Amino acid sequence: MDAEIKICGLSTPASVDAAVRHGANFLGFNFFPRSPRFVQNHVARELAKQVPGSVIRTGLFVDDSNDYIGGVLADVPLDLIQLHGKETPQRAAEIRKTFNLPVMKVLPVAEASDLVPAASYEDVVDRFMFDTKPPKGADRPGGNAISFDWTLLQGLDLHKPWMLAGGLTPDNVGEALKISGTRAVDVSSGVESAPGVKDDSLIRSFIHAVRTA
């Protein structure tokens, strides 16, 4: 089975079209205001309408209130909530129940001990993403174009599907798949020509690299 691919941080009709056309399985819209990939509700609503039903529309949130998440969902049709902050298992469960949508919890990784918390989320989320722990002083939890040691994920024993993120590019994603054993990858800055600016040819190259790995 082919690995699943998520293209995150989409903010224009052209980038959504490229991701869909080249075969992405998930598209991500970023609702974290400090990100260069932040997209306002009215823009995301129109972008989400472009997405065929076979592709999962994901909303990225960082330690947001129910009011904020609910406001986005009232405007934007989403299929999956991505929690990219310090949300506890209890908070993840609350969000999942409140909005009746599947939840993907992102866990930051720098060393083996960073994988331990996954066990406490397994019963309350539908998916995981393992992303690089941001460097000290970073103003956002992801999208920093830094990878971590993929061997840490070898033999990972989880009952929920998981996705690898962090510093992936068309040049290294094949190696990342082989080393980590992941069956799903997420990319944002690795398919950009400038922060927040997606590049059609890089999206195509990234997806081709995954499919031929």
C-alpha beads as a LAMMPS data file, in Angstrom:
LAMMPS data file: protein, C-alpha beads

213 atoms
212 bonds

1 atom types
1 bond types

-500.0 500.0 xlo xhi
-500.0 500.0 ylo yhi
-500.0 500.0 zlo zhi

Masses

1 110.0

Atoms # bond

1 1 1 0.000 0.000 0.000
2 1 1 1.282 3.459 -0.886
3 1 1 2.221 5.757 1.961
4 1 1 -0.280 8.521 2.683
5 1 1 0.782 12.109 2.027
6 1 1 -0.309 15.307 3.735
7 1 1 0.523 18.701 2.261
8 1 1 0.101 21.290 5.008
9 1 1 -0.057 25.063 5.100
10 1 1 -2.029 25.542 1.896
11 1 1 -3.354 29.049 1.398
12 1 1 -4.122 29.609 -2.287
13 1 1 -6.377 27.971 -4.892
14 1 1 -3.303 27.103 -6.978
15 1 1 -1.582 25.277 -4.118
16 1 1 -4.726 23.303 -3.276
17 1 1 -5.117 22.403 -6.938
18 1 1 -1.499 21.239 -7.143
19 1 1 -1.767 19.084 -4.023
20 1 1 -4.982 17.439 -5.217
21 1 1 -3.808 17.033 -8.804
22 1 1 -0.551 15.366 -7.829
23 1 1 -2.257 12.940 -5.460
24 1 1 -2.114 14.138 -1.838
25 1 1 -4.331 12.238 0.613
26 1 1 -4.591 15.016 3.208
27 1 1 -4.570 18.801 2.845
28 1 1 -3.780 21.038 5.797
29 1 1 -5.050 24.531 6.578
30 1 1 -3.176 26.416 9.289
31 1 1 -5.218 28.414 11.802
32 1 1 -2.259 29.416 14.000
33 1 1 -1.980 33.219 13.592
34 1 1 1.800 33.419 14.138
35 1 1 2.535 31.026 11.288
36 1 1 3.537 32.344 7.846
37 1 1 1.022 29.775 6.568
38 1 1 -1.908 31.145 8.585
39 1 1 -5.110 31.322 6.591
40 1 1 -8.221 33.287 7.518
41 1 1 -11.556 31.546 7.779
42 1 1 -13.155 33.054 4.701
43 1 1 -10.163 32.060 2.570
44 1 1 -9.975 28.551 4.020
45 1 1 -13.703 28.080 3.405
46 1 1 -13.299 28.654 -0.315
47 1 1 -10.178 26.499 -0.473
48 1 1 -11.913 23.643 1.341
49 1 1 -14.679 23.703 -1.243
50 1 1 -12.095 22.845 -3.917
51 1 1 -11.148 19.601 -2.210
52 1 1 -12.711 16.353 -3.476
53 1 1 -14.384 14.066 -0.977
54 1 1 -11.613 11.497 -1.240
55 1 1 -9.089 13.929 0.296
56 1 1 -9.089 14.667 4.041
57 1 1 -9.289 18.372 4.916
58 1 1 -7.296 19.036 8.076
59 1 1 -7.311 22.076 10.339
60 1 1 -4.173 22.835 12.364
61 1 1 -4.780 24.353 15.806
62 1 1 -2.371 25.257 18.613
63 1 1 -3.721 25.329 22.189
64 1 1 -6.936 26.991 21.066
65 1 1 -10.209 27.453 22.948
66 1 1 -13.457 25.749 22.015
67 1 1 -14.742 29.136 20.902
68 1 1 -11.874 29.584 18.458
69 1 1 -12.066 26.054 17.073
70 1 1 -15.846 26.236 16.877
71 1 1 -15.647 29.545 15.035
72 1 1 -13.384 28.026 12.409
73 1 1 -15.562 24.932 12.030
74 1 1 -18.661 27.087 11.633
75 1 1 -17.031 28.661 8.588
76 1 1 -14.774 25.953 7.179
77 1 1 -15.751 22.349 6.368
78 1 1 -13.019 20.174 7.900
79 1 1 -12.657 16.415 8.278
80 1 1 -9.833 16.200 10.831
81 1 1 -8.577 18.381 13.697
82 1 1 -4.793 18.517 14.128
83 1 1 -3.659 19.536 17.614
84 1 1 -0.148 20.935 17.356
85 1 1 0.230 22.485 20.786
86 1 1 0.573 21.243 24.366
87 1 1 -2.938 19.824 24.552
88 1 1 -3.239 17.153 27.255
89 1 1 -5.000 13.828 26.671
90 1 1 -7.967 15.250 28.573
91 1 1 -8.103 18.300 26.331
92 1 1 -7.766 16.187 23.184
93 1 1 -10.650 14.000 24.347
94 1 1 -12.762 17.093 25.074
95 1 1 -12.144 18.533 21.605
96 1 1 -12.923 15.220 19.940
97 1 1 -16.209 14.891 21.854
98 1 1 -17.248 18.538 21.523
99 1 1 -16.814 18.772 17.781
100 1 1 -17.475 15.146 16.846
101 1 1 -14.506 15.026 14.497
102 1 1 -11.443 12.783 14.482
103 1 1 -8.367 14.246 16.142
104 1 1 -4.684 13.927 15.267
105 1 1 -2.280 14.785 18.094
106 1 1 1.169 16.046 17.197
107 1 1 3.997 15.093 19.535
108 1 1 7.376 16.866 19.302
109 1 1 10.388 14.549 19.183
110 1 1 14.076 15.038 19.899
111 1 1 14.926 11.846 21.812
112 1 1 13.408 8.452 22.625
113 1 1 11.725 9.656 25.815
114 1 1 9.588 12.048 23.750
115 1 1 7.670 9.058 22.379
116 1 1 6.546 7.869 25.818
117 1 1 3.564 10.281 26.112
118 1 1 1.920 8.712 23.049
119 1 1 0.569 5.885 25.216
120 1 1 -1.542 8.301 27.246
121 1 1 -3.246 9.641 24.102
122 1 1 -3.974 6.360 22.329
123 1 1 -7.516 5.988 23.662
124 1 1 -8.554 9.576 22.964
125 1 1 -7.155 10.439 19.515
126 1 1 -7.507 8.878 16.079
127 1 1 -4.036 9.549 14.707
128 1 1 -0.612 10.753 15.726
129 1 1 1.975 12.928 14.058
130 1 1 5.600 12.936 15.209
131 1 1 7.280 16.235 14.368
132 1 1 10.655 17.686 15.240
133 1 1 10.778 19.374 18.638
134 1 1 11.170 23.077 17.865
135 1 1 14.470 24.741 18.709
136 1 1 14.658 26.814 21.877
137 1 1 13.114 30.219 21.311
138 1 1 11.070 29.173 18.256
139 1 1 7.779 31.050 17.958
140 1 1 5.827 28.170 16.439
141 1 1 5.610 24.447 17.159
142 1 1 6.231 23.199 13.617
143 1 1 7.127 24.227 10.091
144 1 1 10.722 24.890 11.111
145 1 1 12.335 22.783 8.337
146 1 1 14.272 20.633 10.823
147 1 1 14.262 16.837 10.940
148 1 1 14.936 14.527 13.876
149 1 1 16.531 11.093 14.218
150 1 1 14.132 8.848 12.289
151 1 1 15.610 5.678 13.811
152 1 1 13.754 6.602 17.018
153 1 1 10.527 5.519 15.323
154 1 1 11.725 2.081 14.260
155 1 1 9.497 -0.636 15.702
156 1 1 7.087 1.902 17.185
157 1 1 4.191 -0.063 18.690
158 1 1 1.020 2.003 18.432
159 1 1 -2.552 0.943 17.804
160 1 1 -3.382 4.148 15.942
161 1 1 -1.975 5.293 12.591
162 1 1 0.848 7.799 12.726
163 1 1 2.502 10.284 10.437
164 1 1 6.063 11.593 10.209
165 1 1 6.791 15.321 9.854
166 1 1 9.714 17.670 10.275
167 1 1 12.212 18.786 7.667
168 1 1 10.965 16.465 4.930
169 1 1 11.791 17.352 1.321
170 1 1 11.618 15.645 -2.073
171 1 1 15.286 14.720 -1.592
172 1 1 15.048 13.018 1.801
173 1 1 11.501 11.665 2.097
174 1 1 12.372 8.324 0.500
175 1 1 15.091 7.753 3.075
176 1 1 12.760 8.896 5.859
177 1 1 10.170 6.307 4.844
178 1 1 12.707 3.503 4.807
179 1 1 14.428 4.402 8.083
180 1 1 11.370 5.272 10.185
181 1 1 8.961 2.683 8.825
182 1 1 6.188 5.260 8.625
183 1 1 3.241 4.795 6.284
184 1 1 2.311 8.489 6.213
185 1 1 4.260 11.725 5.827
186 1 1 3.508 15.414 6.234
187 1 1 5.282 18.275 4.488
188 1 1 4.953 22.037 4.569
189 1 1 8.137 24.104 4.242
190 1 1 9.776 21.327 2.191
191 1 1 7.552 22.121 -0.797
192 1 1 7.872 25.910 -0.624
193 1 1 9.886 28.391 -2.661
194 1 1 9.593 30.931 0.198
195 1 1 7.949 30.785 3.650
196 1 1 4.259 30.132 3.064
197 1 1 4.604 29.992 -0.736
198 1 1 3.927 26.516 -2.103
199 1 1 5.684 25.434 -5.300
200 1 1 3.841 23.219 -7.792
201 1 1 6.989 21.480 -8.995
202 1 1 8.172 20.743 -5.438
203 1 1 4.763 19.314 -4.510
204 1 1 4.908 17.102 -7.593
205 1 1 8.475 16.024 -6.825
206 1 1 7.684 15.269 -3.197
207 1 1 4.679 13.102 -4.029
208 1 1 6.606 11.323 -6.783
209 1 1 9.447 10.623 -4.347
210 1 1 7.021 9.059 -1.870
211 1 1 5.272 6.968 -4.486
212 1 1 8.538 5.603 -5.869
213 1 1 10.294 5.034 -2.524

Bonds

1 1 1 2
2 1 2 3
3 1 3 4
4 1 4 5
5 1 5 6
6 1 6 7
7 1 7 8
8 1 8 9
9 1 9 10
10 1 10 11
11 1 11 12
12 1 12 13
13 1 13 14
14 1 14 15
15 1 15 16
16 1 16 17
17 1 17 18
18 1 18 19
19 1 19 20
20 1 20 21
21 1 21 22
22 1 22 23
23 1 23 24
24 1 24 25
25 1 25 26
26 1 26 27
27 1 27 28
28 1 28 29
29 1 29 30
30 1 30 31
31 1 31 32
32 1 32 33
33 1 33 34
34 1 34 35
35 1 35 36
36 1 36 37
37 1 37 38
38 1 38 39
39 1 39 40
40 1 40 41
41 1 41 42
42 1 42 43
43 1 43 44
44 1 44 45
45 1 45 46
46 1 46 47
47 1 47 48
48 1 48 49
49 1 49 50
50 1 50 51
51 1 51 52
52 1 52 53
53 1 53 54
54 1 54 55
55 1 55 56
56 1 56 57
57 1 57 58
58 1 58 59
59 1 59 60
60 1 60 61
61 1 61 62
62 1 62 63
63 1 63 64
64 1 64 65
65 1 65 66
66 1 66 67
67 1 67 68
68 1 68 69
69 1 69 70
70 1 70 71
71 1 71 72
72 1 72 73
73 1 73 74
74 1 74 75
75 1 75 76
76 1 76 77
77 1 77 78
78 1 78 79
79 1 79 80
80 1 80 81
81 1 81 82
82 1 82 83
83 1 83 84
84 1 84 85
85 1 85 86
86 1 86 87
87 1 87 88
88 1 88 89
89 1 89 90
90 1 90 91
91 1 91 92
92 1 92 93
93 1 93 94
94 1 94 95
95 1 95 96
96 1 96 97
97 1 97 98
98 1 98 99
99 1 99 100
100 1 100 101
101 1 101 102
102 1 102 103
103 1 103 104
104 1 104 105
105 1 105 106
106 1 106 107
107 1 107 108
108 1 108 109
109 1 109 110
110 1 110 111
111 1 111 112
112 1 112 113
113 1 113 114
114 1 114 115
115 1 115 116
116 1 116 117
117 1 117 118
118 1 118 119
119 1 119 120
120 1 120 121
121 1 121 122
122 1 122 123
123 1 123 124
124 1 124 125
125 1 125 126
126 1 126 127
127 1 127 128
128 1 128 129
129 1 129 130
130 1 130 131
131 1 131 132
132 1 132 133
133 1 133 134
134 1 134 135
135 1 135 136
136 1 136 137
137 1 137 138
138 1 138 139
139 1 139 140
140 1 140 141
141 1 141 142
142 1 142 143
143 1 143 144
144 1 144 145
145 1 145 146
146 1 146 147
147 1 147 148
148 1 148 149
149 1 149 150
150 1 150 151
151 1 151 152
152 1 152 153
153 1 153 154
154 1 154 155
155 1 155 156
156 1 156 157
157 1 157 158
158 1 158 159
159 1 159 160
160 1 160 161
161 1 161 162
162 1 162 163
163 1 163 164
164 1 164 165
165 1 165 166
166 1 166 167
167 1 167 168
168 1 168 169
169 1 169 170
170 1 170 171
171 1 171 172
172 1 172 173
173 1 173 174
174 1 174 175
175 1 175 176
176 1 176 177
177 1 177 178
178 1 178 179
179 1 179 180
180 1 180 181
181 1 181 182
182 1 182 183
183 1 183 184
184 1 184 185
185 1 185 186
186 1 186 187
187 1 187 188
188 1 188 189
189 1 189 190
190 1 190 191
191 1 191 192
192 1 192 193
193 1 193 194
194 1 194 195
195 1 195 196
196 1 196 197
197 1 197 198
198 1 198 199
199 1 199 200
200 1 200 201
201 1 201 202
202 1 202 203
203 1 203 204
204 1 204 205
205 1 205 206
206 1 206 207
207 1 207 208
208 1 208 209
209 1 209 210
210 1 210 211
211 1 211 212
212 1 212 213
